[in-house]
């Protein structure tokens, strides 16, 4: 088996890995991207679609500017409870906004740019082992679509291979610390062929549980309702789904959902995790490989983009000096924002969701918190500031 050589080995060809590839290419840094899935598999997997303004700025600067032309700029959201809408006006409160733009489209934009540039992206290649991560020439061993085994060595391995990261699991258990939390609820998500039910995203808390009335395109909408983590999506008829969703948003104002054929359905579990360290030897982690958040606060992809921007800034200097002290600053710079996002996502989740064993006192307290947040300009500003990303990456 011959051993190939490069400078940076990126494990993972999702948005985080491809954005890092785009930035490294702009800096003239040699690299290879290795991805276990096919292009089509990633391009057809529906994922979250809220981008902070700073994330949009990064994508545009990197040449993936379709988000500006086809994304939908949202200057607020609606929090719904007690049968009423409560507007959180981002623009008025913090002078900021977010963009509705599916993660699938971010991937397509970055993949198109990378493919056009002739980047070495190895689709459907499964990394099975990280080699000599604590040495000056770490590497990976992977299996290609034909079953052949290959080895490649570089100066640094970047694990951007998602929440089930092979790279993360190469860190020995005695040095890998994971803070994790499993939430007692999940989201039952559907994609429906229907026009928008509301101008903005609607986060609804009710006696029956949470619902999110989201959007995707002018013709297809994304909606969720809280369910048990072990719920089987196939057990629900279309009629039962619509009945449940409408019950979660019912109110005296007569708000009604736009219905249509349901084209996809799935159950999304809620997990939070943070890995420490994010760098061990000449191996670093980025995005979901290093941390996961529940979708309530729309932080997952935005945190991954932040990781990549910070890591790229460090690597521009590191490839010249090979001073590993520079790599030590990566985790330190990322940790503050990661934990702030964890706190915000957990706060939003617990405020908006009930549990099967929720005491009557907790239910009353939770709705009092909703009223306190929406009735107070300071409360609305706190929610808006977190949702839009605290003013930028740095």
Secondary structure, 3 states (H helix, E strand, C coil): CCEEECCEEEECCCHHHHHHHHHHHHCCCCEEEECCCCHHHHHCCCCCCEEEHHHHHHHHHCCCCHHHHHCEEECEEEEEECCEEEEEEHHHHHCCCEEECCHHHHHHHHHHHHHHCCCCEECCCEEEEEECCCCCCCEEEEECCCCCEEEEECCEEEECCCCCCCCHHHCCCCCCEEEEEEEEEEEEEEEEECCCCCCCCEEEEECCEEEEECCCCCCEEEEEEEECCCCCHHHCCHHHHHHHHHHHHCCCCCCCCCCCCEEEEEEEEEEEEEEECCEECCEEECHHHCEECCHHHCCHHHHHHHHHHHHHHHHHHHHHHCCHHHHHHHHHHHHHHHHHHHHHHHHHHHHHCCCCCCCHHHHHHHHHHHHHHHHCHHHHHHHHHHHHCCCCCC
